Amino acid sequence: MAVGLGLVERVMLTTLTTVPCCTFFFINVTMLFTLRSKHVFRETSRYILLYNLLFADTAQMALSQLLYILSICRIMLTYPVCGTLVMLANITNEVSPLTLVVMSLERYVAVCYPLRHAAIITIRNTAVAIIVIWAFCSLNVLVRIILLLNFPFQDLESLQMNSFCSTLIMFLVPVSAQYDKAYICFLFISAGMAVISSYIGVIVAARSASTDKASARKARNTLLLHLVQLGLSLLSTMHNPLLIAISKIVTRIVLVRIQNVFYVFIIILPRCLSALIYGLRDQTIRPVLVYYLCCRLKLSVAPTKADVSS
């Protein structure tokens, strides 16, 4: 990624990506700790799914930033090490949209079938859904590994890579790129249809059951935020095909700069929205999250209130 860039530009790009990444990484980790701090969070399916979503987002953010820093520092890896990092990044990248699908279905059942929600959305069923998500994504990675076996590694003089580690570099055989496009299309279409259908059902049910227009408007705004989040998350799965298409019409330097812009807005930004959307809008999570994020401020304000009351 750093090919052709000067030292100053590399430092600037590293700063502009690392600072927000570290900030949101801290927020995500605090949110993960928050979701494990209370019994209600550990025993509620919605919050368990949220924890899984945040875990995948945080892991993806960390892996992406690691690959970015290695590229900026011009550190070459071996094919096995690069392949391992890329495959882990692929798994976490695909877990997020699938988790959002399950979360939308959970909300659909809660609104449209409230009497059966407790029987359908149990802790056991939630655990099974999470296991299926990770198994499905791992199976996809296994297929990618099998496709890589067609590459003649034995003909290489060394397993040391001649370029920087990235997902695009690991498309060593043409069939890998073709499989990636087919899988992304399947994931994008199926997940998009599932979530849009679920949220349309939720909106219709909310309108028919609620007489409070302000409450219905607030619900529509919340659902719109969820759809935007899903759109950004699914857009991240289009990151590689977009770069491949752009690489055919621009120079290497321009591609590197475009890749940095895509990295911030397509990879990092969607991974930050989960904690902000759910953490700040959820009335149960928000006070606990704010307490852990601003613990010293809360502790310093508490004596003041006690003094005033006395």
C-alpha positions as CSV (number, residue, x, y, z in Angstrom):
1,M,0.0,0.0,0.0
2,A,2.9,2.3,0.6
3,V,4.5,1.9,-2.8
4,G,5.5,5.2,-4.3
5,L,4.6,7.3,-1.3
6,G,7.1,9.7,0.3
7,L,8.0,9.6,4.0
8,V,5.8,12.7,4.9
9,E,2.8,11.3,3.1
10,R,3.2,8.0,4.7
11,V,3.4,9.6,8.2
12,M,0.3,11.7,7.5
13,L,-1.7,8.7,6.2
14,T,-0.7,6.6,9.2
15,T,-1.7,9.4,11.6
16,L,-5.0,10.0,9.9
17,T,-5.9,6.3,10.1
18,T,-4.3,5.2,13.3
19,V,-5.7,7.9,15.6
20,P,-9.4,7.3,14.8
21,C,-8.8,3.6,14.8
22,C,-7.3,3.6,18.3
23,T,-10.1,5.9,19.5
24,F,-12.9,3.7,18.3
25,F,-11.0,0.6,19.3
26,F,-11.0,1.9,22.9
27,I,-14.7,2.6,22.7
28,N,-15.5,-0.9,21.3
29,V,-13.4,-2.6,23.9
30,T,-15.2,-0.6,26.6
31,M,-18.5,-1.5,25.1
32,L,-17.5,-5.2,25.1
33,F,-16.6,-4.9,28.8
34,T,-19.9,-3.2,29.4
35,L,-21.8,-6.0,27.9
36,R,-20.1,-8.5,30.2
37,S,-20.5,-6.4,33.3
38,K,-24.2,-6.9,34.0
39,H,-26.2,-10.1,34.3
40,V,-29.0,-8.7,32.2
41,F,-26.6,-8.2,29.3
42,R,-25.2,-11.8,29.6
43,E,-28.7,-13.4,29.7
44,T,-30.5,-11.4,27.0
45,S,-30.3,-12.7,23.4
46,R,-30.3,-9.2,21.9
47,Y,-27.2,-8.2,23.9
48,I,-25.5,-11.5,23.3
49,L,-25.8,-10.9,19.5
50,L,-24.6,-7.4,20.0
51,Y,-21.5,-8.7,21.8
52,N,-20.8,-11.0,18.9
53,L,-21.2,-8.2,16.4
54,L,-18.9,-5.9,18.4
55,F,-16.3,-8.7,18.9
56,A,-16.1,-9.3,15.2
57,D,-16.0,-5.6,14.4
58,T,-13.2,-5.0,16.9
59,A,-11.2,-8.0,15.7
60,Q,-11.6,-6.8,12.1
61,M,-10.5,-3.3,13.0
62,A,-7.4,-4.6,14.8
63,L,-6.4,-7.0,12.0
64,S,-7.0,-4.3,9.3
65,Q,-4.9,-1.8,11.2
66,L,-2.1,-4.3,11.6
67,L,-2.0,-5.0,7.9
68,Y,-2.1,-1.3,7.2
69,I,0.8,-0.5,9.5
70,L,2.8,-3.4,8.1
71,S,2.2,-2.1,4.6
72,I,3.0,1.6,5.5
73,C,6.3,0.4,7.2
74,R,7.1,-1.6,4.1
75,I,7.4,-4.9,6.1
76,M,7.2,-8.0,3.8
77,L,5.7,-11.1,5.2
78,T,5.8,-14.7,4.2
79,Y,2.9,-16.3,2.3
80,P,1.8,-18.5,5.3
81,V,1.8,-15.5,7.8
82,C,0.0,-13.2,5.3
83,G,-2.5,-15.9,4.4
84,T,-3.3,-16.5,8.1
85,L,-3.9,-12.8,8.8
86,V,-6.0,-12.3,5.6
87,M,-8.1,-15.3,6.4
88,L,-8.8,-14.2,9.9
89,A,-9.7,-10.7,8.6
90,N,-12.1,-12.3,6.0
91,I,-13.8,-14.3,8.8
92,T,-14.5,-11.3,11.0
93,N,-15.5,-9.2,8.0
94,E,-18.2,-11.6,7.0
95,V,-19.4,-12.3,10.6
96,S,-20.7,-8.8,11.0
97,P,-23.3,-8.6,8.3
98,L,-24.6,-12.1,9.1
99,T,-24.9,-11.1,12.8
100,L,-26.9,-8.1,11.7
101,V,-29.2,-10.4,9.8
102,V,-29.9,-12.5,12.9
103,M,-30.3,-9.3,15.0
104,S,-32.9,-8.0,12.5
105,L,-34.8,-11.3,12.6
106,E,-34.7,-11.2,16.4
107,R,-36.3,-7.7,16.3
108,Y,-38.8,-8.9,13.7
109,V,-40.0,-11.7,16.0
110,A,-40.1,-9.4,19.0
111,V,-42.4,-6.9,17.3
112,C,-44.5,-9.1,15.1
113,Y,-44.7,-12.2,17.4
114,P,-44.3,-10.8,20.9
115,L,-46.1,-13.7,22.6
116,R,-43.8,-16.3,21.0
117,H,-40.6,-14.2,21.3
118,A,-39.5,-15.8,24.6
119,A,-40.0,-19.3,23.2
120,I,-38.3,-18.7,19.9
121,I,-35.4,-16.3,20.9
122,T,-33.8,-18.3,23.7
123,I,-30.2,-18.3,24.9
124,R,-29.7,-21.7,23.5
125,N,-31.0,-20.7,20.0
126,T,-28.9,-17.6,20.1
127,A,-25.8,-19.6,20.8
128,V,-26.6,-22.0,18.0
129,A,-27.1,-19.0,15.6
130,I,-23.7,-17.6,16.6
131,I,-22.0,-20.9,16.1
132,V,-23.6,-21.3,12.7
133,I,-22.5,-17.8,11.7
134,W,-18.9,-18.5,12.6
135,A,-19.0,-22.0,11.1
136,F,-20.4,-20.7,7.8
137,C,-17.7,-18.0,7.6
138,S,-15.0,-20.5,8.5
139,L,-16.2,-22.8,5.8
140,N,-15.9,-20.0,3.3
141,V,-12.3,-19.5,4.4
142,L,-11.6,-23.2,4.1
143,V,-12.8,-23.1,0.5
144,R,-10.4,-20.2,-0.2
145,I,-7.5,-22.2,1.3
146,I,-8.4,-25.2,-0.9
147,L,-8.4,-22.9,-4.0
148,L,-5.0,-21.6,-3.0
149,L,-3.6,-25.1,-3.2
150,N,-3.7,-24.8,-6.9
151,F,-0.9,-22.3,-6.8
152,P,2.5,-23.8,-7.5
153,F,4.2,-22.8,-4.2
154,Q,6.9,-25.4,-4.8
155,D,8.2,-23.5,-7.8
156,L,9.0,-20.4,-5.7
157,E,12.5,-19.9,-4.6
158,S,11.3,-18.6,-1.2
159,L,8.0,-18.2,0.6
160,Q,9.0,-14.6,1.3
161,M,6.5,-12.3,-0.5
162,N,7.7,-9.7,-3.0
163,S,4.8,-7.3,-2.2
164,F,2.9,-6.1,0.8
165,C,0.3,-8.3,2.5
166,S,-3.3,-7.7,1.5
167,T,-6.4,-9.5,0.5
168,L,-5.8,-8.7,-3.1
169,I,-2.3,-10.2,-3.1
170,M,-3.7,-13.5,-1.8
171,F,-5.7,-13.9,-5.0
172,L,-2.9,-16.1,-6.4
173,V,-5.1,-18.0,-8.9
174,P,-7.8,-16.6,-11.1
175,V,-10.4,-18.9,-9.7
176,S,-9.9,-17.3,-6.2
177,A,-11.0,-13.9,-7.5
178,Q,-14.0,-15.4,-9.3
179,Y,-15.1,-17.3,-6.2
180,D,-14.7,-14.1,-4.1
181,K,-17.0,-12.2,-6.5
182,A,-19.6,-14.9,-6.5
183,Y,-19.5,-15.2,-2.7
184,I,-19.8,-11.5,-2.2
185,C,-22.8,-11.2,-4.5
186,F,-24.5,-14.1,-2.7
187,L,-23.8,-12.5,0.8
188,F,-24.8,-9.0,-0.3
189,I,-28.1,-10.0,-2.0
190,S,-29.2,-12.6,0.6
191,A,-28.3,-10.5,3.7
192,G,-29.8,-7.3,2.2
193,M,-33.1,-9.0,1.3
194,A,-33.3,-10.6,4.7
195,V,-32.7,-7.4,6.6
196,I,-34.9,-5.2,4.4
197,S,-37.8,-7.6,4.6
198,S,-37.5,-7.9,8.3
199,Y,-37.4,-4.2,8.9
200,I,-40.3,-3.5,6.5
201,G,-42.3,-6.0,8.6
202,V,-41.2,-4.3,11.8
203,I,-42.2,-0.9,10.4
204,V,-45.6,-2.1,9.2
205,A,-46.3,-3.8,12.6
206,A,-45.2,-0.7,14.5
207,R,-47.4,1.6,12.5
208,S,-50.5,-0.6,12.9
209,A,-50.0,-1.2,16.6
210,S,-48.9,2.2,17.8
211,T,-51.1,5.3,18.0
212,D,-48.3,7.6,19.1
213,K,-47.0,9.3,15.9
214,A,-43.9,10.6,17.7
215,S,-43.0,7.1,18.9
216,A,-43.6,5.7,15.5
217,R,-41.4,8.4,13.9
218,K,-38.6,7.6,16.4
219,A,-38.8,3.9,15.6
220,R,-38.5,4.6,11.9
221,N,-35.4,6.8,12.5
222,T,-33.9,4.0,14.6
223,L,-34.5,1.4,11.9
224,L,-33.1,3.7,9.3
225,L,-29.9,3.9,11.3
226,H,-29.7,0.1,11.4
227,L,-30.2,-0.1,7.6
228,V,-27.4,2.4,7.1
229,Q,-25.2,0.4,9.4
230,L,-25.9,-2.8,7.5
231,G,-25.4,-1.0,4.2
232,L,-21.9,0.2,5.3
233,S,-21.1,-3.3,6.7
234,L,-22.1,-5.0,3.4
235,L,-20.3,-2.3,1.5
236,S,-17.1,-3.4,3.2
237,T,-17.5,-6.8,1.5
238,M,-17.3,-4.9,-1.8
239,H,-14.0,-3.4,-0.9
240,N,-11.8,-5.8,-2.9
241,P,-13.9,-5.9,-6.1
242,L,-14.0,-2.1,-6.1
243,L,-10.2,-1.9,-5.8
244,I,-9.7,-4.5,-8.5
245,A,-11.9,-2.5,-10.9
246,I,-10.3,0.8,-10.1
247,S,-6.8,-0.7,-10.4
248,K,-7.4,-1.2,-14.1
249,I,-8.0,2.5,-14.9
250,V,-5.7,4.4,-12.6
251,T,-2.0,4.6,-11.8
252,R,-0.4,2.8,-8.9
253,I,0.0,6.0,-6.8
254,V,-3.6,7.1,-7.4
255,L,-4.7,3.6,-6.4
256,V,-2.8,3.7,-3.2
257,R,-4.5,7.0,-2.2
258,I,-7.9,5.7,-3.2
259,Q,-7.2,2.6,-1.1
260,N,-6.5,4.8,1.9
261,V,-9.8,6.6,1.5
262,F,-11.7,3.4,1.1
263,Y,-9.9,2.0,4.2
264,V,-11.2,4.8,6.4
265,F,-14.7,5.1,5.1
266,I,-15.4,1.4,4.2
267,I,-13.4,-0.6,6.6
268,I,-12.9,1.5,9.8
269,L,-16.1,3.6,9.9
270,P,-18.7,0.7,9.8
271,R,-16.8,-1.0,12.6
272,C,-17.2,2.1,14.8
273,L,-21.0,2.6,14.3
274,S,-22.2,-0.5,16.3
275,A,-20.9,0.8,19.6
276,L,-22.2,4.3,18.9
277,I,-25.6,3.4,17.6
278,Y,-26.5,0.7,20.2
279,G,-24.5,2.1,23.1
280,L,-25.9,5.6,23.0
281,R,-29.4,4.9,21.9
282,D,-30.1,1.9,24.1
283,Q,-31.5,3.1,27.4
284,T,-30.2,0.1,29.3
285,I,-26.6,0.2,27.9
286,R,-26.1,3.9,27.8
287,P,-25.8,4.8,31.5
288,V,-23.4,1.8,32.1
289,L,-21.3,2.6,29.0
290,V,-21.1,6.3,29.9
291,Y,-20.1,5.3,33.4
292,Y,-17.1,3.2,32.2
293,L,-16.1,5.8,29.6
294,C,-16.3,8.8,32.0
295,C,-15.8,7.0,35.4
296,R,-13.6,9.7,36.9
297,L,-16.0,12.4,35.9
298,K,-18.9,10.5,37.5
299,L,-16.9,9.9,40.7
300,S,-15.9,13.6,40.9
301,V,-19.5,14.8,40.4
302,A,-21.1,12.4,43.0
303,P,-19.6,14.1,46.1
304,T,-20.7,17.5,44.8
305,K,-24.3,16.3,44.6
306,A,-24.1,14.9,48.1
307,D,-22.8,18.2,49.4
308,V,-25.6,20.1,47.8
309,S,-28.3,17.8,49.2
310,S,-26.7,18.1,52.7
